[in-house]
Amino acid sequence: MKKLPITAALLGLMTLSLGSCQVAGEIFKTGIWLGVVLVILVIFLIFYFLNKGKGNT
């Protein structure tokens, strides 16, 4: 329960220090990079398991 006031304080500080459009832009930039990393990870895992399956036969 202690974590909630800290999170609320940080959120309030961000709201006061940054414009709303800038906050939204930063959130979308983070989301895009997270998506890119996840797609690369999934592609890597697909190739890994396909190659692992071919090596056993």
Secondary structure, 3 states (H helix, E strand, C coil): CCHHHHHHHHHHHHHHHCCHHHHHHHHHHHHHHHHHHHHHHHHHHHHHHHHHHHHHC
